[in-house]
């Protein structure tokens, strides 16, 4: 089920604030668990520069993700298939969702599977 959701939701071009690494991973998570950790930030940025500014103003990737996860009632440090993770690959960070064999990080036109997570969050 999670692979089919990832394939459907991650398809197509990146649209900042609508269909980017954070919103796509959270769209899959919301479809699986009924919780959208990105809800407070949706519609608040529309370019890579605005997204980067928002990340920096919220203390960086890890702090922003931890704050959003805490506000959504997620459990930190746990999770696998269907969980969320902050991953680092190709010199950048992305929010990813757990799939069999790793973490599916959204990228242009689909996903890349990353084997290690910086931090993970699961549904309570």
MODELLER restraints for C-alpha pairs under 7 A, 6 or more apart:
rsr = mdl.restraints
at = mdl.atoms
rsr.add(forms.Gaussian(group=physical.xy_distance, feature=features.Distance(at['CA:2:A'], at['CA:82:A']), mean=6.54, stdev=0.5))
rsr.add(forms.Gaussian(group=physical.xy_distance, feature=features.Distance(at['CA:2:A'], at['CA:99:A']), mean=6.60, stdev=0.5))
rsr.add(forms.Gaussian(group=physical.xy_distance, feature=features.Distance(at['CA:3:A'], at['CA:99:A']), mean=6.62, stdev=0.5))
rsr.add(forms.Gaussian(group=physical.xy_distance, feature=features.Distance(at['CA:5:A'], at['CA:28:A']), mean=6.17, stdev=0.5))
rsr.add(forms.Gaussian(group=physical.xy_distance, feature=features.Distance(at['CA:6:A'], at['CA:28:A']), mean=6.45, stdev=0.5))
rsr.add(forms.Gaussian(group=physical.xy_distance, feature=features.Distance(at['CA:7:A'], at['CA:110:A']), mean=6.93, stdev=0.5))
rsr.add(forms.Gaussian(group=physical.xy_distance, feature=features.Distance(at['CA:9:A'], at['CA:24:A']), mean=6.26, stdev=0.5))
rsr.add(forms.Gaussian(group=physical.xy_distance, feature=features.Distance(at['CA:9:A'], at['CA:28:A']), mean=6.95, stdev=0.5))
rsr.add(forms.Gaussian(group=physical.xy_distance, feature=features.Distance(at['CA:10:A'], at['CA:24:A']), mean=6.15, stdev=0.5))
rsr.add(forms.Gaussian(group=physical.xy_distance, feature=features.Distance(at['CA:10:A'], at['CA:106:A']), mean=5.97, stdev=0.5))
rsr.add(forms.Gaussian(group=physical.xy_distance, feature=features.Distance(at['CA:10:A'], at['CA:110:A']), mean=5.08, stdev=0.5))
rsr.add(forms.Gaussian(group=physical.xy_distance, feature=features.Distance(at['CA:10:A'], at['CA:111:A']), mean=6.58, stdev=0.5))
rsr.add(forms.Gaussian(group=physical.xy_distance, feature=features.Distance(at['CA:11:A'], at['CA:109:A']), mean=5.34, stdev=0.5))
rsr.add(forms.Gaussian(group=physical.xy_distance, feature=features.Distance(at['CA:11:A'], at['CA:110:A']), mean=5.06, stdev=0.5))
rsr.add(forms.Gaussian(group=physical.xy_distance, feature=features.Distance(at['CA:12:A'], at['CA:109:A']), mean=4.99, stdev=0.5))
rsr.add(forms.Gaussian(group=physical.xy_distance, feature=features.Distance(at['CA:13:A'], at['CA:108:A']), mean=5.63, stdev=0.5))
rsr.add(forms.Gaussian(group=physical.xy_distance, feature=features.Distance(at['CA:13:A'], at['CA:109:A']), mean=5.69, stdev=0.5))
rsr.add(forms.Gaussian(group=physical.xy_distance, feature=features.Distance(at['CA:14:A'], at['CA:20:A']), mean=5.15, stdev=0.5))
rsr.add(forms.Gaussian(group=physical.xy_distance, feature=features.Distance(at['CA:14:A'], at['CA:108:A']), mean=5.86, stdev=0.5))
rsr.add(forms.Gaussian(group=physical.xy_distance, feature=features.Distance(at['CA:16:A'], at['CA:45:A']), mean=6.88, stdev=0.5))
rsr.add(forms.Gaussian(group=physical.xy_distance, feature=features.Distance(at['CA:16:A'], at['CA:46:A']), mean=4.88, stdev=0.5))
rsr.add(forms.Gaussian(group=physical.xy_distance, feature=features.Distance(at['CA:16:A'], at['CA:47:A']), mean=5.22, stdev=0.5))
rsr.add(forms.Gaussian(group=physical.xy_distance, feature=features.Distance(at['CA:16:A'], at['CA:48:A']), mean=6.53, stdev=0.5))
rsr.add(forms.Gaussian(group=physical.xy_distance, feature=features.Distance(at['CA:17:A'], at['CA:23:A']), mean=6.92, stdev=0.5))
rsr.add(forms.Gaussian(group=physical.xy_distance, feature=features.Distance(at['CA:17:A'], at['CA:42:A']), mean=5.99, stdev=0.5))
rsr.add(forms.Gaussian(group=physical.xy_distance, feature=features.Distance(at['CA:17:A'], at['CA:43:A']), mean=5.64, stdev=0.5))
rsr.add(forms.Gaussian(group=physical.xy_distance, feature=features.Distance(at['CA:17:A'], at['CA:44:A']), mean=6.91, stdev=0.5))
rsr.add(forms.Gaussian(group=physical.xy_distance, feature=features.Distance(at['CA:17:A'], at['CA:45:A']), mean=5.34, stdev=0.5))
rsr.add(forms.Gaussian(group=physical.xy_distance, feature=features.Distance(at['CA:17:A'], at['CA:46:A']), mean=5.17, stdev=0.5))
rsr.add(forms.Gaussian(group=physical.xy_distance, feature=features.Distance(at['CA:21:A'], at['CA:94:A']), mean=5.84, stdev=0.5))
rsr.add(forms.Gaussian(group=physical.xy_distance, feature=features.Distance(at['CA:21:A'], at['CA:95:A']), mean=5.67, stdev=0.5))
rsr.add(forms.Gaussian(group=physical.xy_distance, feature=features.Distance(at['CA:21:A'], at['CA:105:A']), mean=6.79, stdev=0.5))
rsr.add(forms.Gaussian(group=physical.xy_distance, feature=features.Distance(at['CA:21:A'], at['CA:106:A']), mean=4.99, stdev=0.5))
rsr.add(forms.Gaussian(group=physical.xy_distance, feature=features.Distance(at['CA:21:A'], at['CA:107:A']), mean=6.90, stdev=0.5))
rsr.add(forms.Gaussian(group=physical.xy_distance, feature=features.Distance(at['CA:22:A'], at['CA:94:A']), mean=6.94, stdev=0.5))
rsr.add(forms.Gaussian(group=physical.xy_distance, feature=features.Distance(at['CA:22:A'], at['CA:95:A']), mean=5.16, stdev=0.5))
rsr.add(forms.Gaussian(group=physical.xy_distance, feature=features.Distance(at['CA:23:A'], at['CA:38:A']), mean=6.47, stdev=0.5))
rsr.add(forms.Gaussian(group=physical.xy_distance, feature=features.Distance(at['CA:24:A'], at['CA:106:A']), mean=6.88, stdev=0.5))
rsr.add(forms.Gaussian(group=physical.xy_distance, feature=features.Distance(at['CA:25:A'], at['CA:95:A']), mean=6.21, stdev=0.5))
rsr.add(forms.Gaussian(group=physical.xy_distance, feature=features.Distance(at['CA:25:A'], at['CA:96:A']), mean=5.34, stdev=0.5))
rsr.add(forms.Gaussian(group=physical.xy_distance, feature=features.Distance(at['CA:25:A'], at['CA:97:A']), mean=5.49, stdev=0.5))
rsr.add(forms.Gaussian(group=physical.xy_distance, feature=features.Distance(at['CA:26:A'], at['CA:36:A']), mean=5.83, stdev=0.5))
rsr.add(forms.Gaussian(group=physical.xy_distance, feature=features.Distance(at['CA:26:A'], at['CA:37:A']), mean=6.42, stdev=0.5))
rsr.add(forms.Gaussian(group=physical.xy_distance, feature=features.Distance(at['CA:26:A'], at['CA:38:A']), mean=6.32, stdev=0.5))
rsr.add(forms.Gaussian(group=physical.xy_distance, feature=features.Distance(at['CA:27:A'], at['CA:36:A']), mean=6.95, stdev=0.5))
rsr.add(forms.Gaussian(group=physical.xy_distance, feature=features.Distance(at['CA:29:A'], at['CA:35:A']), mean=6.95, stdev=0.5))
rsr.add(forms.Gaussian(group=physical.xy_distance, feature=features.Distance(at['CA:29:A'], at['CA:36:A']), mean=6.94, stdev=0.5))
rsr.add(forms.Gaussian(group=physical.xy_distance, feature=features.Distance(at['CA:29:A'], at['CA:82:A']), mean=6.42, stdev=0.5))
rsr.add(forms.Gaussian(group=physical.xy_distance, feature=features.Distance(at['CA:29:A'], at['CA:83:A']), mean=6.87, stdev=0.5))
rsr.add(forms.Gaussian(group=physical.xy_distance, feature=features.Distance(at['CA:30:A'], at['CA:36:A']), mean=4.94, stdev=0.5))
rsr.add(forms.Gaussian(group=physical.xy_distance, feature=features.Distance(at['CA:32:A'], at['CA:82:A']), mean=6.99, stdev=0.5))
rsr.add(forms.Gaussian(group=physical.xy_distance, feature=features.Distance(at['CA:33:A'], at['CA:123:A']), mean=6.82, stdev=0.5))
rsr.add(forms.Gaussian(group=physical.xy_distance, feature=features.Distance(at['CA:37:A'], at['CA:68:A']), mean=5.63, stdev=0.5))
rsr.add(forms.Gaussian(group=physical.xy_distance, feature=features.Distance(at['CA:37:A'], at['CA:69:A']), mean=5.91, stdev=0.5))
rsr.add(forms.Gaussian(group=physical.xy_distance, feature=features.Distance(at['CA:37:A'], at['CA:72:A']), mean=5.37, stdev=0.5))
rsr.add(forms.Gaussian(group=physical.xy_distance, feature=features.Distance(at['CA:38:A'], at['CA:68:A']), mean=6.90, stdev=0.5))
rsr.add(forms.Gaussian(group=physical.xy_distance, feature=features.Distance(at['CA:45:A'], at['CA:51:A']), mean=5.80, stdev=0.5))
rsr.add(forms.Gaussian(group=physical.xy_distance, feature=features.Distance(at['CA:55:A'], at['CA:61:A']), mean=5.88, stdev=0.5))
rsr.add(forms.Gaussian(group=physical.xy_distance, feature=features.Distance(at['CA:55:A'], at['CA:64:A']), mean=6.55, stdev=0.5))
rsr.add(forms.Gaussian(group=physical.xy_distance, feature=features.Distance(at['CA:58:A'], at['CA:64:A']), mean=5.38, stdev=0.5))
rsr.add(forms.Gaussian(group=physical.xy_distance, feature=features.Distance(at['CA:69:A'], at['CA:121:A']), mean=6.93, stdev=0.5))
rsr.add(forms.Gaussian(group=physical.xy_distance, feature=features.Distance(at['CA:73:A'], at['CA:124:A']), mean=6.56, stdev=0.5))
rsr.add(forms.Gaussian(group=physical.xy_distance, feature=features.Distance(at['CA:74:A'], at['CA:121:A']), mean=5.94, stdev=0.5))
rsr.add(forms.Gaussian(group=physical.xy_distance, feature=features.Distance(at['CA:74:A'], at['CA:122:A']), mean=5.53, stdev=0.5))
rsr.add(forms.Gaussian(group=physical.xy_distance, feature=features.Distance(at['CA:74:A'], at['CA:123:A']), mean=5.04, stdev=0.5))
rsr.add(forms.Gaussian(group=physical.xy_distance, feature=features.Distance(at['CA:74:A'], at['CA:124:A']), mean=5.32, stdev=0.5))
rsr.add(forms.Gaussian(group=physical.xy_distance, feature=features.Distance(at['CA:75:A'], at['CA:121:A']), mean=5.34, stdev=0.5))
rsr.add(forms.Gaussian(group=physical.xy_distance, feature=features.Distance(at['CA:75:A'], at['CA:122:A']), mean=5.18, stdev=0.5))
rsr.add(forms.Gaussian(group=physical.xy_distance, feature=features.Distance(at['CA:75:A'], at['CA:123:A']), mean=6.20, stdev=0.5))
rsr.add(forms.Gaussian(group=physical.xy_distance, feature=features.Distance(at['CA:75:A'], at['CA:124:A']), mean=5.53, stdev=0.5))
rsr.add(forms.Gaussian(group=physical.xy_distance, feature=features.Distance(at['CA:76:A'], at['CA:120:A']), mean=5.99, stdev=0.5))
rsr.add(forms.Gaussian(group=physical.xy_distance, feature=features.Distance(at['CA:76:A'], at['CA:121:A']), mean=4.59, stdev=0.5))
rsr.add(forms.Gaussian(group=physical.xy_distance, feature=features.Distance(at['CA:76:A'], at['CA:122:A']), mean=6.73, stdev=0.5))
rsr.add(forms.Gaussian(group=physical.xy_distance, feature=features.Distance(at['CA:77:A'], at['CA:119:A']), mean=6.08, stdev=0.5))
rsr.add(forms.Gaussian(group=physical.xy_distance, feature=features.Distance(at['CA:77:A'], at['CA:120:A']), mean=4.93, stdev=0.5))
rsr.add(forms.Gaussian(group=physical.xy_distance, feature=features.Distance(at['CA:77:A'], at['CA:121:A']), mean=5.83, stdev=0.5))
rsr.add(forms.Gaussian(group=physical.xy_distance, feature=features.Distance(at['CA:78:A'], at['CA:120:A']), mean=5.62, stdev=0.5))
rsr.add(forms.Gaussian(group=physical.xy_distance, feature=features.Distance(at['CA:78:A'], at['CA:121:A']), mean=5.63, stdev=0.5))
rsr.add(forms.Gaussian(group=physical.xy_distance, feature=features.Distance(at['CA:78:A'], at['CA:122:A']), mean=5.88, stdev=0.5))
rsr.add(forms.Gaussian(group=physical.xy_distance, feature=features.Distance(at['CA:79:A'], at['CA:120:A']), mean=6.04, stdev=0.5))
rsr.add(forms.Gaussian(group=physical.xy_distance, feature=features.Distance(at['CA:79:A'], at['CA:121:A']), mean=5.93, stdev=0.5))
rsr.add(forms.Gaussian(group=physical.xy_distance, feature=features.Distance(at['CA:79:A'], at['CA:122:A']), mean=5.01, stdev=0.5))
rsr.add(forms.Gaussian(group=physical.xy_distance, feature=features.Distance(at['CA:80:A'], at['CA:98:A']), mean=5.21, stdev=0.5))
rsr.add(forms.Gaussian(group=physical.xy_distance, feature=features.Distance(at['CA:81:A'], at['CA:98:A']), mean=4.15, stdev=0.5))
rsr.add(forms.Gaussian(group=physical.xy_distance, feature=features.Distance(at['CA:81:A'], at['CA:99:A']), mean=4.70, stdev=0.5))
rsr.add(forms.Gaussian(group=physical.xy_distance, feature=features.Distance(at['CA:81:A'], at['CA:100:A']), mean=6.12, stdev=0.5))
rsr.add(forms.Gaussian(group=physical.xy_distance, feature=features.Distance(at['CA:82:A'], at['CA:97:A']), mean=5.93, stdev=0.5))
rsr.add(forms.Gaussian(group=physical.xy_distance, feature=features.Distance(at['CA:82:A'], at['CA:98:A']), mean=4.85, stdev=0.5))
rsr.add(forms.Gaussian(group=physical.xy_distance, feature=features.Distance(at['CA:82:A'], at['CA:99:A']), mean=6.45, stdev=0.5))
rsr.add(forms.Gaussian(group=physical.xy_distance, feature=features.Distance(at['CA:83:A'], at['CA:97:A']), mean=5.57, stdev=0.5))
rsr.add(forms.Gaussian(group=physical.xy_distance, feature=features.Distance(at['CA:83:A'], at['CA:98:A']), mean=5.16, stdev=0.5))
rsr.add(forms.Gaussian(group=physical.xy_distance, feature=features.Distance(at['CA:83:A'], at['CA:121:A']), mean=5.90, stdev=0.5))
rsr.add(forms.Gaussian(group=physical.xy_distance, feature=features.Distance(at['CA:83:A'], at['CA:122:A']), mean=4.79, stdev=0.5))
rsr.add(forms.Gaussian(group=physical.xy_distance, feature=features.Distance(at['CA:84:A'], at['CA:95:A']), mean=6.94, stdev=0.5))
rsr.add(forms.Gaussian(group=physical.xy_distance, feature=features.Distance(at['CA:84:A'], at['CA:96:A']), mean=5.69, stdev=0.5))
rsr.add(forms.Gaussian(group=physical.xy_distance, feature=features.Distance(at['CA:84:A'], at['CA:97:A']), mean=4.54, stdev=0.5))
rsr.add(forms.Gaussian(group=physical.xy_distance, feature=features.Distance(at['CA:84:A'], at['CA:98:A']), mean=6.21, stdev=0.5))
rsr.add(forms.Gaussian(group=physical.xy_distance, feature=features.Distance(at['CA:84:A'], at['CA:120:A']), mean=5.69, stdev=0.5))
rsr.add(forms.Gaussian(group=physical.xy_distance, feature=features.Distance(at['CA:84:A'], at['CA:121:A']), mean=5.22, stdev=0.5))
rsr.add(forms.Gaussian(group=physical.xy_distance, feature=features.Distance(at['CA:84:A'], at['CA:122:A']), mean=6.42, stdev=0.5))
rsr.add(forms.Gaussian(group=physical.xy_distance, feature=features.Distance(at['CA:85:A'], at['CA:95:A']), mean=5.74, stdev=0.5))
rsr.add(forms.Gaussian(group=physical.xy_distance, feature=features.Distance(at['CA:85:A'], at['CA:96:A']), mean=5.18, stdev=0.5))
rsr.add(forms.Gaussian(group=physical.xy_distance, feature=features.Distance(at['CA:85:A'], at['CA:97:A']), mean=6.10, stdev=0.5))
rsr.add(forms.Gaussian(group=physical.xy_distance, feature=features.Distance(at['CA:85:A'], at['CA:117:A']), mean=5.84, stdev=0.5))
rsr.add(forms.Gaussian(group=physical.xy_distance, feature=features.Distance(at['CA:85:A'], at['CA:119:A']), mean=5.54, stdev=0.5))
rsr.add(forms.Gaussian(group=physical.xy_distance, feature=features.Distance(at['CA:85:A'], at['CA:120:A']), mean=4.22, stdev=0.5))
rsr.add(forms.Gaussian(group=physical.xy_distance, feature=features.Distance(at['CA:85:A'], at['CA:121:A']), mean=6.19, stdev=0.5))
rsr.add(forms.Gaussian(group=physical.xy_distance, feature=features.Distance(at['CA:86:A'], at['CA:93:A']), mean=6.82, stdev=0.5))
rsr.add(forms.Gaussian(group=physical.xy_distance, feature=features.Distance(at['CA:86:A'], at['CA:94:A']), mean=5.84, stdev=0.5))
rsr.add(forms.Gaussian(group=physical.xy_distance, feature=features.Distance(at['CA:86:A'], at['CA:95:A']), mean=4.70, stdev=0.5))
rsr.add(forms.Gaussian(group=physical.xy_distance, feature=features.Distance(at['CA:86:A'], at['CA:96:A']), mean=6.18, stdev=0.5))
rsr.add(forms.Gaussian(group=physical.xy_distance, feature=features.Distance(at['CA:86:A'], at['CA:117:A']), mean=5.81, stdev=0.5))
rsr.add(forms.Gaussian(group=physical.xy_distance, feature=features.Distance(at['CA:86:A'], at['CA:118:A']), mean=5.42, stdev=0.5))
rsr.add(forms.Gaussian(group=physical.xy_distance, feature=features.Distance(at['CA:86:A'], at['CA:119:A']), mean=5.40, stdev=0.5))
rsr.add(forms.Gaussian(group=physical.xy_distance, feature=features.Distance(at['CA:86:A'], at['CA:120:A']), mean=6.54, stdev=0.5))
rsr.add(forms.Gaussian(group=physical.xy_distance, feature=features.Distance(at['CA:87:A'], at['CA:93:A']), mean=5.60, stdev=0.5))
rsr.add(forms.Gaussian(group=physical.xy_distance, feature=features.Distance(at['CA:87:A'], at['CA:94:A']), mean=5.49, stdev=0.5))
rsr.add(forms.Gaussian(group=physical.xy_distance, feature=features.Distance(at['CA:87:A'], at['CA:95:A']), mean=6.23, stdev=0.5))
rsr.add(forms.Gaussian(group=physical.xy_distance, feature=features.Distance(at['CA:87:A'], at['CA:96:A']), mean=6.63, stdev=0.5))
rsr.add(forms.Gaussian(group=physical.xy_distance, feature=features.Distance(at['CA:87:A'], at['CA:116:A']), mean=6.70, stdev=0.5))
rsr.add(forms.Gaussian(group=physical.xy_distance, feature=features.Distance(at['CA:87:A'], at['CA:117:A']), mean=4.72, stdev=0.5))
rsr.add(forms.Gaussian(group=physical.xy_distance, feature=features.Distance(at['CA:87:A'], at['CA:118:A']), mean=5.42, stdev=0.5))
rsr.add(forms.Gaussian(group=physical.xy_distance, feature=features.Distance(at['CA:88:A'], at['CA:94:A']), mean=6.44, stdev=0.5))
rsr.add(forms.Gaussian(group=physical.xy_distance, feature=features.Distance(at['CA:94:A'], at['CA:105:A']), mean=6.36, stdev=0.5))
rsr.add(forms.Gaussian(group=physical.xy_distance, feature=features.Distance(at['CA:95:A'], at['CA:105:A']), mean=6.37, stdev=0.5))
rsr.add(forms.Gaussian(group=physical.xy_distance, feature=features.Distance(at['CA:96:A'], at['CA:103:A']), mean=5.64, stdev=0.5))
rsr.add(forms.Gaussian(group=physical.xy_distance, feature=features.Distance(at['CA:96:A'], at['CA:104:A']), mean=5.22, stdev=0.5))
rsr.add(forms.Gaussian(group=physical.xy_distance, feature=features.Distance(at['CA:96:A'], at['CA:105:A']), mean=4.33, stdev=0.5))
rsr.add(forms.Gaussian(group=physical.xy_distance, feature=features.Distance(at['CA:96:A'], at['CA:106:A']), mean=6.76, stdev=0.5))
rsr.add(forms.Gaussian(group=physical.xy_distance, feature=features.Distance(at['CA:97:A'], at['CA:103:A']), mean=5.36, stdev=0.5))
rsr.add(forms.Gaussian(group=physical.xy_distance, feature=features.Distance(at['CA:97:A'], at['CA:104:A']), mean=5.33, stdev=0.5))
rsr.add(forms.Gaussian(group=physical.xy_distance, feature=features.Distance(at['CA:97:A'], at['CA:105:A']), mean=6.81, stdev=0.5))
rsr.add(forms.Gaussian(group=physical.xy_distance, feature=features.Distance(at['CA:98:A'], at['CA:104:A']), mean=6.21, stdev=0.5))
rsr.add(forms.Gaussian(group=physical.xy_distance, feature=features.Distance(at['CA:102:A'], at['CA:113:A']), mean=5.94, stdev=0.5))
rsr.add(forms.Gaussian(group=physical.xy_distance, feature=features.Distance(at['CA:102:A'], at['CA:114:A']), mean=5.66, stdev=0.5))
rsr.add(forms.Gaussian(group=physical.xy_distance, feature=features.Distance(at['CA:102:A'], at['CA:115:A']), mean=4.72, stdev=0.5))
rsr.add(forms.Gaussian(group=physical.xy_distance, feature=features.Distance(at['CA:103:A'], at['CA:113:A']), mean=5.35, stdev=0.5))
rsr.add(forms.Gaussian(group=physical.xy_distance, feature=features.Distance(at['CA:103:A'], at['CA:114:A']), mean=5.07, stdev=0.5))
rsr.add(forms.Gaussian(group=physical.xy_distance, feature=features.Distance(at['CA:103:A'], at['CA:115:A']), mean=6.23, stdev=0.5))
rsr.add(forms.Gaussian(group=physical.xy_distance, feature=features.Distance(at['CA:104:A'], at['CA:111:A']), mean=5.72, stdev=0.5))
rsr.add(forms.Gaussian(group=physical.xy_distance, feature=features.Distance(at['CA:104:A'], at['CA:112:A']), mean=5.63, stdev=0.5))
rsr.add(forms.Gaussian(group=physical.xy_distance, feature=features.Distance(at['CA:104:A'], at['CA:113:A']), mean=4.69, stdev=0.5))
rsr.add(forms.Gaussian(group=physical.xy_distance, feature=features.Distance(at['CA:104:A'], at['CA:114:A']), mean=6.44, stdev=0.5))
rsr.add(forms.Gaussian(group=physical.xy_distance, feature=features.Distance(at['CA:105:A'], at['CA:111:A']), mean=5.31, stdev=0.5))
rsr.add(forms.Gaussian(group=physical.xy_distance, feature=features.Distance(at['CA:105:A'], at['CA:112:A']), mean=5.26, stdev=0.5))
rsr.add(forms.Gaussian(group=physical.xy_distance, feature=features.Distance(at['CA:105:A'], at['CA:113:A']), mean=6.22, stdev=0.5))
rsr.add(forms.Gaussian(group=physical.xy_distance, feature=features.Distance(at['CA:105:A'], at['CA:114:A']), mean=6.91, stdev=0.5))
rsr.add(forms.Gaussian(group=physical.xy_distance, feature=features.Distance(at['CA:106:A'], at['CA:112:A']), mean=6.53, stdev=0.5))
